[in-house]
Amino acid sequence: MIKFLDLQAITMMHGDEIKAALNRVVESGWFLQGKENQYFESDYARYIGTTHCVAVANGLDALKLILRGYKEMGVMQDGDEIIVPANTYIATILAITENNLVPVLVEPTFEHLEIDIDQIEQHITPKTKGVMTVHLYGRIAYNEKLRDICKRYGLKLMEDCAQSHGCGFRSQVSGFTKTGALGDAAAHSFYPGKNLGALGDAGAVTTNDAELASVVRALANYGSQKKYVFKYVGMNSRMAETDAAVLDVKLRYLDEDNRKRHQLAAFYYANINNPLITLPKRIKDENNVYHQFPIFCERRDELQQYLTDNGIQTLIHYPIPPHKQECYKAWNHRSYPITQRIHAQELSIPMSQVVTRQEAEMIVGVLNKFK
């Protein structure tokens, strides 16, 4: 069986260093809010290209804390609108509704799978306070038009970077900028299956806004900036020292790991050839870190079973779009045809730095024989 994602093999690529890092934490006797968090925050901020990084417990908390931070700063208030792609993992939208803000769903393009930036301006109202762009599948969801729209209307540009570690955008003016530093603030997830994954849940907020970083840090620590003194009604969202230590090890290899993903993606693009299967439009590797490799088929469920029968694990990202979920019943009548088409046809095939050429050849061979 070819695993969809072999986390054991990925971890063991740097097993000795990871074990040494974990031993260092255990022997220190300090498991929260210590030096390992400080090291990782500093290193990750440097990697992303921001002045601030605040480590938190998970990616959803990172999203929630950005919005809550802006509310505490008076930038947003209950009932304000946040533009967000209709095609996203539900965490992006949960963060908006949990802050008593209103998600305004915008369709993606089927060609690029990301929010259709050309549609954003028509959804802006006097209550719009921000855009939450999502770099889904590891593909860039940003261009200079998006930046200009946000500047023109005074909107906060927030990035959901849960799937885009190392991805970026190249401007003729400013050069290459990584996701996480393209907007006003960004949320990162280090769930184990991410390109940069911890051993459990972990996340971070990156920003160049010193005030927002300070507010987010306090909110994540029960609302406290000083021990036993609470300025905000906060929450408990802190990264374990063990996860920070592991992430700091894996961060050193992230670009190399992403290059291996690029090589696998290039093999897929060159060799998958089946009229029943559609591949997403190929974009430059610097604009895509291939967190997932989605393929599309009108007979998706049959294709998935066929691959399973031939020893290839796959996943669907995602079978039900947010507006059709039971938790958002009031939206169930809405129609977002492109989003619904993506969710009905998408199938993710194995994509990671440990997929071998032999395995890739087998995957392609099986896909090309599907009838």
C-alpha positions in Angstrom: 0.0 0.0 0.0 1.3 3.5 -0.9 0.3 5.7 2.0 -1.3 9.0 1.3 1.1 10.6 3.7 3.8 8.6 5.5 4.4 10.7 8.6 6.6 8.0 10.2 9.0 8.2 7.2 8.9 12.0 7.2 9.7 12.2 10.9 12.5 9.7 10.7 14.3 11.7 7.9 15.6 13.8 10.8 14.9 11.4 13.6 18.2 11.8 15.5 17.9 15.6 15.5 14.3 15.5 16.6 15.1 13.0 19.4 17.9 15.2 20.6 15.6 18.2 20.6 13.0 16.4 22.6 15.6 15.1 25.1 16.8 18.7 25.5 13.3 19.8 26.4 12.7 16.9 28.8 16.0 17.5 30.6 15.4 21.2 30.9 12.2 20.6 32.9 10.5 23.6 31.2 7.6 22.7 28.9 5.7 25.9 28.2 6.6 29.5 27.3 10.4 28.8 27.4 13.4 29.2 25.3 12.3 26.7 22.6 9.3 28.9 21.8 11.5 32.0 21.7 14.0 30.3 19.4 11.3 29.1 17.0 9.4 32.4 17.0 12.6 34.2 16.1 13.6 31.7 13.4 10.2 31.4 11.9 9.7 35.2 11.7 13.1 35.5 10.0 12.1 32.7 7.6 8.8 34.3 6.7 10.2 37.8 6.6 8.2 39.5 9.4 9.2 41.3 12.5 6.9 39.3 14.8 5.8 35.7 15.3 3.6 34.6 18.1 3.4 30.8 18.7 0.0 29.5 19.6 -1.7 26.2 20.1 -3.1 25.6 16.6 -4.0 27.1 13.3 -7.7 27.8 14.1 -6.6 29.7 17.2 -4.2 31.7 15.1 -7.0 32.8 12.8 -9.3 33.6 15.7 -6.7 35.5 17.5 -5.9 37.8 14.6 -9.6 38.8 14.3 -10.0 39.1 18.0 -6.9 41.2 18.2 -8.3 43.6 15.6 -11.5 43.8 17.5 -9.7 44.7 20.7 -7.7 47.4 18.8 -11.0 48.9 17.6 -10.3 48.0 13.9 -13.3 45.7 13.7 -16.5 45.2 15.7 -19.4 42.8 15.8 -21.3 42.5 12.6 -18.4 43.7 10.3 -17.9 41.7 7.2 -14.8 39.7 6.2 -14.5 38.5 2.5 -13.3 34.9 2.4 -13.2 32.2 -0.3 -16.2 29.9 -0.5 -13.7 27.0 -1.3 -11.8 26.6 1.9 -11.4 24.4 4.9 -14.1 25.3 7.5 -11.6 26.6 10.0 -11.2 29.8 8.1 -14.9 30.5 8.3 -15.3 29.3 11.9 -12.7 31.9 13.0 -14.9 34.7 11.4 -18.2 33.6 12.9 -16.8 32.8 16.3 -15.7 36.5 16.5 -19.3 37.6 15.6 -18.2 38.8 12.2 -19.9 38.0 9.0 -18.2 35.9 6.3 -18.9 37.0 2.8 -18.2 34.0 0.6 -16.5 34.6 -2.8 -16.2 31.9 -5.5 -12.8 30.6 -6.6 -11.8 30.0 -10.2 -11.7 26.4 -11.3 -8.5 27.0 -13.2 -6.5 28.2 -10.1 -8.8 26.8 -7.3 -8.2 30.0 -5.2 -10.4 33.0 -4.5 -11.3 34.9 -7.7 -9.7 38.2 -7.0 -11.5 39.8 -9.9 -14.8 39.2 -8.0 -13.7 40.7 -4.6 -14.4 44.4 -5.3 -18.1 43.8 -6.1 -18.6 42.2 -2.7 -17.2 45.2 -0.7 -19.8 47.2 1.3 -19.5 49.9 4.0 -19.3 47.1 6.6 -16.4 45.3 4.9 -13.3 45.4 7.1 -11.0 42.7 5.7 -10.2 40.0 3.3 -9.1 36.6 4.5 -7.3 35.0 1.6 -6.5 31.2 1.8 -3.5 29.7 0.0 -5.3 26.4 -0.4 -3.4 23.2 -1.4 -0.1 25.2 -1.1 -1.0 27.4 -4.1 -0.6 31.2 -4.0 -3.9 33.1 -3.5 -2.5 36.6 -3.9 -1.5 39.1 -6.5 -0.9 42.9 -6.7 -4.5 43.5 -7.6 -5.6 42.1 -4.2 -3.0 44.2 -2.5 -4.2 47.3 -4.3 -7.9 46.6 -3.5 -7.2 46.3 0.2 -5.2 49.5 0.2 -7.8 51.4 -1.8 -10.7 50.4 0.5 -8.7 50.4 3.8 -9.2 46.7 4.4 -7.0 44.4 6.5 -5.5 41.7 4.3 -5.2 38.5 6.4 -3.7 35.3 5.1 -4.6 31.7 6.0 -1.2 30.0 5.5 -2.2 26.7 7.0 -1.1 24.9 3.7 1.5 27.2 2.3 4.7 27.0 4.3 7.5 28.3 2.0 5.2 29.5 -0.8 5.5 33.1 -2.0 4.9 35.8 -4.5 7.4 37.6 -6.7 6.9 41.3 -7.4 8.9 43.3 -9.8 9.2 46.0 -7.2 9.7 44.2 -3.9 11.1 40.8 -5.1 10.1 37.5 -3.5 7.9 37.6 -0.4 6.7 34.5 1.4 3.1 33.9 2.3 2.7 35.1 5.9 4.3 38.4 5.1 2.2 39.5 2.1 -0.6 41.1 4.1 -1.2 42.7 7.5 -1.3 39.4 9.5 -1.2 35.7 8.8 -2.2 32.5 10.6 -0.1 29.3 10.3 -1.0 25.8 11.2 1.7 23.2 12.1 -0.7 20.2 12.2 1.4 17.1 11.7 0.5 16.6 8.1 1.5 20.1 7.0 4.7 20.8 5.0 6.1 22.0 8.3 4.4 19.8 10.9 4.7 19.5 14.7 4.1 16.3 16.6 0.7 17.5 17.6 -1.4 20.6 17.1 0.5 23.9 16.9 0.2 27.3 15.2 1.5 30.8 14.9 0.6 34.4 13.9 3.0 36.4 11.9 2.8 40.2 11.4 4.8 43.4 11.1 2.2 45.1 13.3 3.8 45.4 16.8 0.5 46.4 18.5 -1.4 43.4 17.0 1.4 41.0 18.0 1.3 42.3 21.5 -2.5 42.0 21.8 -2.4 38.5 20.2 0.3 37.3 22.6 -1.7 38.6 25.6 -5.0 37.1 24.3 -3.4 33.7 23.8 -2.1 33.8 27.4 -5.5 34.2 29.2 -5.5 37.9 28.3 -2.5 38.6 30.4 0.6 40.8 29.7 1.8 40.6 33.2 1.5 37.5 35.5 -1.9 37.4 37.3 -2.9 40.7 35.7 -5.5 40.3 32.9 -6.2 43.1 30.5 -8.4 41.1 28.1 -10.9 38.3 28.4 -8.4 35.9 26.9 -7.9 32.2 26.1 -5.3 29.5 26.7 -3.5 29.0 23.4 0.2 28.2 23.8 2.6 26.0 21.9 4.4 23.3 23.8 8.1 23.5 24.1 8.4 20.1 22.6 6.6 21.2 19.4 8.6 24.4 19.2 11.8 22.4 19.4 10.7 19.9 16.7 9.5 22.6 14.4 12.8 24.4 14.7 14.6 21.3 13.5 12.2 20.7 10.6 12.3 24.4 9.6 15.9 24.0 8.6 14.9 21.4 6.0 11.6 23.0 4.8 12.9 24.5 1.5 14.7 21.2 0.6 11.6 19.2 1.4 9.5 21.6 -0.8 11.9 21.1 -3.7 11.3 17.3 -3.5 7.6 18.1 -3.7 8.3 20.2 -6.7 10.1 17.3 -8.4 7.2 14.9 -7.7 4.7 17.4 -9.0 6.7 17.9 -12.2 6.6 14.1 -12.7 2.8 14.0 -12.2 2.3 16.9 -14.6 4.5 15.3 -17.3 3.1 11.8 -17.0 -0.6 11.8 -15.9 -2.4 11.4 -19.1 -6.1 10.4 -18.9 -9.0 12.2 -20.5 -11.1 11.4 -17.5 -8.8 13.2 -15.1 -8.2 17.0 -15.0 -5.1 18.5 -13.4 -5.1 22.0 -11.9 -3.4 24.7 -14.0 0.3 24.5 -13.3 1.9 27.6 -11.8 5.5 28.4 -11.0 7.0 26.3 -8.2 7.8 29.4 -6.1 4.0 30.0 -6.1 3.2 26.5 -5.0 4.6 24.2 -2.3 2.3 21.3 -3.2 0.8 20.7 0.2 -1.7 18.6 -1.7 -1.7 17.5 -5.3 -5.4 17.7 -6.3 -6.8 16.0 -9.4 -10.4 16.2 -10.6 -12.7 13.6 -12.0 -16.4 13.6 -12.6 -16.4 10.0 -11.4 -14.3 10.9 -8.3 -15.7 8.3 -6.0 -15.2 5.5 -8.5 -11.7 6.7 -9.1 -10.9 6.8 -5.4 -12.2 3.2 -4.9 -10.2 2.1 -8.0 -7.0 3.6 -6.5 -7.7 1.9 -3.2 -8.2 -1.4 -4.9 -4.8 -0.9 -6.5 -3.0 -0.1 -3.2 -2.9 3.7 -3.4 -4.3 5.8 -0.5 -6.1 9.1 -1.3 -8.1 11.8 0.5 -10.8 14.2 -0.5 -10.1 17.9 0.2 -13.0 18.4 1.0 -16.2 16.4 0.4 -18.7 19.0 1.6 -18.1 22.8 1.1 -18.6 25.1 4.2 -21.9 26.5 3.0 -23.4 23.0 2.8 -22.4 22.0 6.3 -25.0 21.4 8.9 -23.4 23.8 11.3 -24.2 26.6 8.8 -27.8 25.6 8.0 -28.8 29.1 7.1 -26.5 29.0 4.2 -27.5 25.5 2.9 -29.8 27.0 0.2 -27.0 29.1 -1.3 -25.4 28.1 -4.6 -21.7 28.5 -5.3 -21.4 26.4 -8.5 -17.6 26.5 -8.9 -17.0 25.6 -5.3 -19.5 22.8 -5.4 -17.9 21.4 -8.6 -14.5 21.4 -6.9 -15.8 19.6 -3.8 -17.6 17.1 -6.0 -14.6 16.2 -8.2 -11.5 16.8 -6.1 -9.2 13.9 -5.1 -5.8 14.3 -3.5 -3.1 11.8 -4.5 0.1 11.0 -2.5 2.3 14.1 -2.3 5.3 14.4 0.0 9.0 14.5 0.2 9.2 10.8 0.8 7.2 9.5 -2.2 9.7 7.5 -4.2 10.1 7.5 -8.0 9.0 3.9 -8.1 5.8 4.8 -6.1 5.2 7.8 -8.3 5.5 5.6 -11.5 3.0 3.2 -10.0 0.5 6.0 -9.1 0.7 7.4 -12.6 0.4 4.0 -14.2 -2.7 3.2 -12.3 -4.3 6.6 -13.0 -3.6 6.4 -16.7 -5.4 3.0 -16.8 -8.6 4.2 -15.2 -11.5 3.9 -17.6 
